[in-house]
Amino acid sequence: MDYQSVVIKTRRRSSKHSGESRYWRQFKHPVFVKEYAPITSVHFAPSKPHRYATTAATRVQIYAPRTQKLTKTISRFKDVARSGCIRDDGKLVVAGDDSGLIQVFDINSRAILRTLDSHKQPVHITKFSSLSPTQILSCSDDTTVKLWDVPSQTAILTFIDHTDYVRAGQVSTVNPNVILTGSYDSTMRLFDARSGQCEMLMGGRSRADNFPIEQVLMFPSGTAAISAAGPILRVWDIIAGGRCTRALSNHQKTVTTLSLNAQGNQLLTGSLDHMVKVYDVGTYKVVHTMRYPAPILCLAVSPDDTHIVAGMSDGTLSVRRRQAKSEETSQTQTTISTLATNVNFTSLPSKHQIKASTDAGEIRIKSQTSKKLKEYDRLLKSFKYSAALDCVLKKNIPPRTTFALMEELIHRDGLKIALAGRDDVLLEPVLHLLLKYVADPRFGEVVADITSIVLGPQDMYSSVIGQAPLIDSLFLRLKKKMASEVRFQEEITKTKGVLTMILSSAAPADSK
């Protein structure tokens, strides 16, 4: 069996980040694109390569997600453009503007294919129906909601139930006849295109509901919806007749945008307070928070969960990215297994490895160079424990490497051998290391084990005390610091116990 190198663990100073938080923290290295006006909408194409459309001023702009480069600019509007939406096949884009005009464009040629001009006031929502790609939903400040047939360029249905601006709406992803809208009249309405009527009214029944509804979002299952009114989020059970099941308020200012990740199990909300919060849909607890430099007007997550794009009121477009995990491992294994019968692998030298490319029927045989061992690994492999420890006690070695080797020595039962028989020159760096990291939570347990060997009841250096003043002073400082750390841990434990008693006694009162 080949020698296994020492595993250097990545240690965190704090464990406050949950698994969900660590996932969202992978979205980093933001790219900022500056526009000349507030960015009013962002929308990703459901089909690959998942280009995204943004609207700012009188333009709709199409970006490539991999390069963040602007690929298309559509500037056919005479007023502020809003709600640029790419159809599922990625071929068409629709947008409205503040004059009430709706235009459909070919995304490649940028030619105007259809013009829909029935609205009399600004159109804030234009969306393709995912199940009926020839239909478009529009919501306007003239209080009407329209469902358009693109080929005939006519409005199939017009809903006039709202009494104020309609700034939010979408067509259900499971039923093309179900339309959810939100209005500044503080109500959400569920329309049925088959009957042409409002089938369900949500909100607007109490003073607590008297906030203009900025955004609505229906879950992919079609059984529940979320509304954003002021800083408050509300969850509505559609199956139960539009009953509000939960109200949340974690933002300081108005929530302007809602978005789900690809799996639909986490909700992202953007607000004028510069914050984006991520909720776990099961518990509706905030699992992560992202801060932005300006108020957020729109937000979208790419269908492959690799990009988060946010548009802000100062005209800044922020793109956060993460590296997607490779999904080709299983394909590679399958390719190798299917082609193995055609290749005599036993005839290959032992220093070769087999790699299968994504092209069907191709196998590559590539020489594999042996991995060069670190100096401390070479010494450890030769059982020179003391020399290996000296190697990682140098100043340019990070502490995680030093303590990883010490843990390996503990597992090999070789730490006492490595520490034994040292003179004052070789013992000094060990004591300095213990003094420096005795209170560090990352390495505290290993430091305690080493200190117990050096200063314990059966310590190996009691006979040398008094022979070197520097070593004596280091021993004394280490002993005092260890005692101080023990006292600190005792106080923390007492405080934890007191807080537990207070919280447990207060719990029944809260439940009442």
C-alpha positions in Angstrom: 0.0 0.0 0.0 1.3 3.5 -0.9 2.1 5.9 1.8 -0.8 8.3 2.6 0.2 11.9 3.0 -0.8 13.8 6.2 -4.3 15.2 5.7 -4.4 19.0 6.4 -7.8 19.8 7.7 -9.5 23.1 6.9 -10.4 24.5 10.3 -12.9 27.2 10.9 -12.7 29.7 13.7 -16.4 29.5 14.3 -19.1 27.0 13.6 -21.9 29.6 13.4 -22.5 28.9 9.6 -25.0 26.2 8.8 -24.7 23.9 5.8 -27.2 26.1 3.9 -25.2 29.2 4.8 -21.9 27.6 3.7 -23.6 26.8 0.4 -24.7 30.4 -0.3 -21.3 31.7 0.8 -19.9 29.9 -2.3 -21.5 32.7 -4.4 -18.6 35.1 -4.3 -16.3 37.2 -6.5 -19.2 39.5 -7.5 -19.0 41.3 -10.9 -20.5 44.8 -11.0 -21.9 46.2 -14.2 -22.8 49.9 -14.1 -25.9 51.1 -16.0 -27.2 54.7 -16.4 -30.6 54.1 -14.7 -32.1 51.8 -12.0 -32.4 48.2 -13.1 -36.1 47.3 -12.9 -36.0 43.6 -13.7 -33.8 40.5 -14.2 -34.9 37.3 -15.8 -33.0 34.1 -16.7 -33.8 32.0 -19.8 -35.0 28.5 -18.6 -33.1 26.9 -21.5 -29.3 26.6 -21.8 -27.0 28.6 -21.9 -29.3 30.5 -19.5 -28.8 34.0 -20.8 -30.4 36.7 -18.7 -32.3 39.8 -19.7 -32.2 43.1 -17.7 -34.2 46.2 -18.2 -32.9 49.7 -17.4 -34.0 53.0 -18.8 -35.4 52.4 -22.4 -33.4 49.3 -23.1 -33.6 45.5 -22.7 -30.1 44.0 -22.5 -29.1 40.3 -22.8 -26.0 39.0 -21.0 -24.1 35.8 -21.3 -23.7 34.2 -17.8 -20.3 32.6 -18.3 -18.5 35.8 -19.5 -20.9 38.4 -18.1 -20.6 40.2 -21.5 -23.4 42.1 -23.1 -24.5 40.1 -26.1 -27.6 42.0 -27.3 -29.1 45.4 -26.7 -32.7 46.1 -27.6 -33.5 49.8 -27.5 -36.9 50.1 -29.2 -38.8 51.8 -26.4 -39.6 55.4 -26.0 -40.2 55.2 -22.3 -38.8 53.3 -19.3 -38.7 49.5 -20.1 -39.8 47.0 -17.5 -40.1 43.2 -17.0 -37.9 41.8 -19.8 -38.8 38.1 -19.9 -37.2 35.4 -22.1 -39.4 32.6 -23.4 -38.6 29.0 -22.3 -37.1 28.2 -25.7 -34.7 31.2 -25.5 -35.8 32.6 -28.8 -38.2 35.4 -27.9 -38.1 38.2 -25.3 -41.1 40.4 -24.2 -41.1 43.7 -22.3 -43.4 46.5 -21.4 -42.8 50.2 -20.8 -44.2 53.2 -18.9 -46.3 54.3 -21.9 -48.4 51.1 -21.7 -46.7 49.5 -24.8 -45.8 45.8 -24.9 -43.3 44.5 -27.5 -42.2 41.0 -28.5 -38.7 40.7 -30.0 -36.7 38.0 -31.7 -33.8 37.7 -29.3 -31.2 37.1 -32.1 -32.1 39.7 -34.7 -33.7 42.1 -32.2 -36.6 42.6 -34.7 -40.0 43.6 -33.3 -42.4 40.7 -33.9 -45.5 41.9 -32.1 -46.7 45.1 -30.6 -49.5 45.0 -28.0 -50.8 48.5 -27.1 -54.1 48.0 -25.3 -52.9 49.3 -21.8 -53.2 53.0 -21.1 -50.7 53.2 -18.2 -47.3 51.8 -17.3 -47.0 48.0 -17.7 -44.8 46.5 -14.9 -45.3 42.8 -15.6 -44.9 41.0 -18.9 -44.4 37.2 -18.7 -44.6 34.3 -21.1 -46.8 31.4 -20.0 -44.4 28.4 -19.5 -47.1 25.8 -20.5 -48.6 27.9 -23.3 -45.7 29.7 -24.9 -47.9 31.6 -27.4 -49.6 33.4 -24.5 -48.3 36.5 -22.5 -49.5 37.8 -19.2 -49.4 41.6 -18.6 -50.2 43.6 -15.5 -50.6 47.4 -15.6 -51.1 50.5 -13.5 -54.4 50.9 -15.2 -55.6 48.2 -12.7 -56.2 45.6 -15.4 -54.6 42.2 -16.0 -54.6 40.8 -19.6 -53.8 37.5 -21.1 -52.6 37.9 -24.7 -52.5 35.6 -27.7 -49.2 36.4 -29.5 -50.0 35.0 -33.0 -53.3 37.0 -33.3 -51.9 40.0 -31.4 -55.1 40.3 -29.3 -56.1 40.1 -25.7 -57.9 36.8 -24.9 -59.0 38.0 -21.5 -59.0 41.2 -19.4 -59.5 41.1 -15.7 -60.7 44.3 -14.0 -61.2 43.2 -10.4 -58.3 45.1 -8.9 -58.9 48.7 -7.9 -55.3 50.0 -7.9 -51.9 49.5 -9.6 -51.2 45.8 -10.5 -47.4 45.5 -10.0 -47.1 41.7 -9.6 -48.4 38.6 -11.3 -47.5 35.2 -12.8 -49.1 32.3 -14.6 -49.0 29.0 -12.8 -46.3 26.5 -13.9 -48.7 23.5 -13.4 -51.9 25.0 -14.9 -51.8 27.5 -17.8 -55.3 28.7 -16.9 -54.4 29.8 -13.3 -53.1 33.4 -12.9 -52.0 34.9 -9.6 -51.7 38.7 -9.3 -50.9 41.2 -6.5 -52.0 44.9 -6.4 -51.5 48.1 -4.5 -55.1 47.6 -3.3 -53.5 45.2 -0.8 -55.1 42.1 -2.3 -53.9 39.0 -4.2 -56.3 37.5 -6.6 -56.4 34.1 -8.3 -58.0 34.2 -11.7 -59.1 31.3 -13.9 -58.8 31.8 -17.6 -61.5 29.2 -18.3 -64.2 31.1 -16.4 -62.7 34.6 -16.8 -63.4 35.3 -13.2 -61.6 35.9 -9.9 -61.8 32.6 -8.1 -60.0 33.5 -4.9 -59.3 36.7 -2.9 -56.4 36.9 -0.5 -55.4 39.7 1.8 -57.0 43.1 2.3 -59.3 41.9 5.1 -57.6 43.5 8.1 -55.6 46.6 8.9 -52.4 44.4 9.1 -52.9 43.7 5.4 -53.1 47.3 4.3 -49.7 47.4 2.5 -49.3 47.6 -1.2 -48.4 44.2 -2.6 -45.1 44.6 -4.4 -44.4 41.0 -5.4 -46.2 37.6 -5.5 -44.6 34.2 -6.1 -46.4 30.9 -6.6 -44.6 27.7 -5.6 -43.9 25.2 -8.4 -46.5 22.8 -6.9 -49.2 25.5 -7.4 -50.6 24.8 -3.8 -49.1 27.8 -2.0 -48.0 31.4 -2.7 -45.9 34.1 -1.1 -46.6 37.8 -1.1 -44.4 40.8 -0.3 -46.2 43.8 1.2 -43.9 46.4 2.8 -41.3 44.6 4.8 -43.7 41.7 5.5 -43.8 38.3 3.7 -46.9 36.2 3.9 -47.4 32.6 3.0 -50.8 31.6 1.6 -52.3 28.2 1.4 -54.2 28.1 -2.0 -55.6 24.6 -1.3 -57.2 25.8 2.0 -59.0 28.7 0.2 -56.3 31.3 0.4 -55.7 31.2 4.1 -52.6 33.0 5.4 -50.5 30.4 7.2 -47.5 32.5 8.2 -46.2 36.1 8.3 -42.5 37.0 8.4 -40.7 40.2 8.8 -36.9 40.1 8.7 -36.3 43.1 6.5 -36.2 46.8 7.7 -37.6 48.2 4.5 -39.9 47.2 1.6 -39.3 43.8 0.1 -39.1 44.4 -3.7 -38.3 41.0 -5.2 -38.8 37.3 -4.6 -37.0 34.3 -6.1 -36.8 30.6 -5.6 -33.7 28.4 -6.2 -33.9 25.6 -8.8 -35.1 23.0 -6.3 -37.7 25.3 -4.9 -36.7 24.6 -1.4 -35.1 28.0 -0.6 -36.5 31.4 -1.0 -34.5 34.6 -1.7 -35.9 38.0 -0.9 -34.4 41.4 -1.9 -35.2 44.7 -0.2 -34.6 48.4 -0.2 -32.6 47.9 3.0 -29.7 46.6 0.8 -30.1 43.0 2.0 -30.9 39.7 0.4 -32.1 37.0 2.8 -32.3 33.3 2.1 -35.1 31.3 3.8 -35.5 27.6 4.2 -38.9 26.9 2.8 -39.6 24.2 5.3 -39.1 26.3 8.4 -39.1 29.8 6.9 -36.0 30.6 9.0 -33.3 32.8 7.6 -30.3 30.6 6.8 -28.1 33.3 5.1 -27.9 37.0 4.5 -26.1 38.9 1.7 -25.4 42.7 1.8 -25.4 44.9 -1.3 -24.2 48.4 -1.8 -27.5 49.9 -2.8 -31.3 49.2 -2.5 -32.3 46.1 -4.4 -35.1 46.3 -7.0 -34.9 42.9 -8.7 -33.2 39.5 -8.1 -32.9 36.2 -10.0 -31.2 32.9 -9.5 -30.1 30.9 -12.6 -31.9 27.6 -13.3 -28.6 25.7 -12.7 -28.0 27.5 -9.3 -24.7 28.9 -10.4 -25.5 32.7 -10.6 -27.3 35.2 -8.5 -28.0 38.5 -10.3 -29.4 41.5 -8.5 -30.3 44.9 -10.0 -30.1 48.0 -7.8 -31.6 51.5 -7.7 -28.2 53.2 -8.4 -28.0 51.3 -11.8 -25.6 48.7 -10.6 -26.0 45.1 -11.7 -24.3 42.6 -9.3 -23.5 39.1 -10.5 -22.4 36.5 -7.9 -21.1 33.2 -9.1 -20.2 29.8 -7.7 -18.4 26.8 -9.3 -20.9 24.0 -10.1 -19.8 20.6 -9.1 -18.9 18.4 -12.0 -21.5 15.9 -13.0 -19.3 14.0 -15.4 -17.9 11.5 -13.0 -20.6 9.0 -13.4 -20.5 9.5 -17.2 -16.8 8.9 -17.2 -17.1 5.7 -15.2 -19.8 4.5 -17.6 -17.7 5.2 -20.7 -14.7 3.3 -19.2 -16.8 0.3 -18.4 -18.4 0.2 -21.8 -15.1 0.5 -23.6 -13.1 -1.7 -21.3 -13.8 -4.8 -23.4 -12.1 -3.2 -26.4 -8.9 -2.3 -24.6 -6.3 -4.6 -23.1 -5.6 -2.7 -19.9 -3.3 -5.4 -18.5 -0.7 -4.5 -21.1 -0.4 -0.9 -19.9 2.5 0.1 -17.6 1.6 0.6 -14.0 2.3 4.4 -14.1 -0.5 5.1 -16.5 -4.0 6.1 -15.8 -7.1 5.9 -18.0 -9.3 8.9 -18.7 -12.5 8.9 -20.8 -13.5 12.1 -22.5 -17.1 13.2 -23.0 -16.9 12.3 -26.7 -18.5 8.9 -27.1 -16.2 6.1 -28.1 -12.9 7.9 -27.1 -10.5 6.8 -24.4 -7.3 8.6 -23.5 -4.4 6.9 -21.8 -2.3 9.5 -20.0 0.8 9.1 -18.0 0.5 9.8 -14.4 3.4 11.4 -12.6 4.0 10.3 -9.0 3.1 12.9 -6.4 6.1 14.4 -4.7 5.9 14.1 -0.9 6.5 17.0 1.4 9.6 17.0 3.6 7.7 16.2 6.8 5.9 13.3 4.9 9.2 11.8 3.8 10.5 12.0 7.4 7.3 10.6 8.8 7.4 7.8 6.2 10.9 6.9 7.5 9.6 7.0 11.2 11.9 10.0 12.0 9.2 11.5 14.2 11.4 14.1 16.0 12.8 15.4 12.7 9.3 15.6 11.2 8.1 17.6 14.1 11.1 20.0 13.8 10.3 20.4 10.1 6.8 21.8 10.8 7.9 24.0 13.7 9.6 26.5 11.3 8.2 30.0 11.0 6.9 29.7 7.4 4.7 26.7 8.1 1.0 27.4 8.8 -0.3 26.2 12.1 -2.9 23.9 10.6 -0.1 21.9 9.0 1.9 21.8 12.3 -1.1 20.5 14.3 -2.1 18.1 11.5 1.2 16.4 11.8 1.0 16.4 15.6 -2.4 14.7 15.3 -0.9 12.1 13.0 1.9 11.5 15.6 -0.8 11.0 18.3 -2.5 8.4 16.1 0.8 6.7 15.6 1.5 6.9 19.3 4.7 8.7 18.3 4.2 12.1 19.9 6.1 11.2 23.1 9.0 10.0 20.9 9.0 13.2 18.9 9.0 15.4 22.0 11.5 13.4 24.1 15.2 14.2 24.5 15.1 17.8 23.4 17.6 20.4 24.6 16.6 24.0 25.3 17.2 25.0 21.6 14.8 22.3 20.3 12.3 22.6 23.1 11.8 26.4 22.8 9.8 26.4 19.5 7.5 23.8 20.9 6.7 25.9 24.0 6.3 29.0 21.9 3.7 27.2 19.7 1.8 26.0 22.7 1.7 29.5 24.2 0.5 31.0 21.0 -2.4 28.7 20.3 -3.5 27.5 23.8 -6.6 29.7 23.6 -7.4 29.1 19.9 -10.5 26.9 19.6 -9.2 25.4 16.4 -6.3 23.7 18.1 -7.1 23.8 21.8 -7.7 20.0 22.1 -4.3 19.1 20.5 -2.5 21.8 22.6 -4.0 20.3 25.8 -2.8 16.8 24.8 0.7 18.1 24.1 0.8 20.2 27.3 -0.2 17.2 29.4 2.8 15.4 28.0 5.2 18.2 28.6 3.8 19.5 32.0 1.7 16.6 33.2 2.3 14.5 36.4 4.7 12.3 34.6 6.2 15.1 32.5 9.5 14.3 30.6 11.2 17.6 31.4 11.0 17.9 35.2 14.7 17.1 35.4 15.8 20.1 33.2 13.9 22.8 35.1 16.3 25.3 36.5 19.0 24.7 33.9 17.9 27.2 31.3 16.2 30.5 32.4 14.4 31.0 29.0 12.9 27.5 29.2 11.9 28.1 32.8 10.1 31.3 32.0 8.3 29.6 29.1 7.2 26.8 31.3 5.8 29.3 33.9 4.0 31.3 31.3 2.4 28.2 29.7 1.3 27.0 33.1 -0.3 30.4 34.0 -2.0 30.6 30.6 -3.4 27.1 30.9 -4.8 27.9 34.3 -6.3 31.2 33.0 -8.0 29.3 30.1 -9.4 26.7 32.5 -10.9 29.5 34.6 -12.4 31.1 31.5 -14.0 27.9 30.4 -15.5 27.4 33.8 -17.0 30.9 33.7 -18.4 30.2 30.2 -19.9 27.0 31.4 -21.6 28.8 34.4 -22.9 31.5 32.1 -24.3 28.9 29.7 -26.1 27.2 32.6 -27.6 30.5 33.8 -28.9 31.3 30.3 -30.3 27.9 29.9 -32.3 28.2 33.1 -33.6 31.7 32.1 -34.6 30.6 28.6 -36.3 27.4 29.9 -38.3 29.3 32.5 -39.4 31.9 29.9 -40.5 29.3 27.4 -43.9 28.5 29.0 -44.9 32.1 29.1 -44.1 32.6 25.4 -46.2 29.5 24.5 -49.3 31.0 26.2 
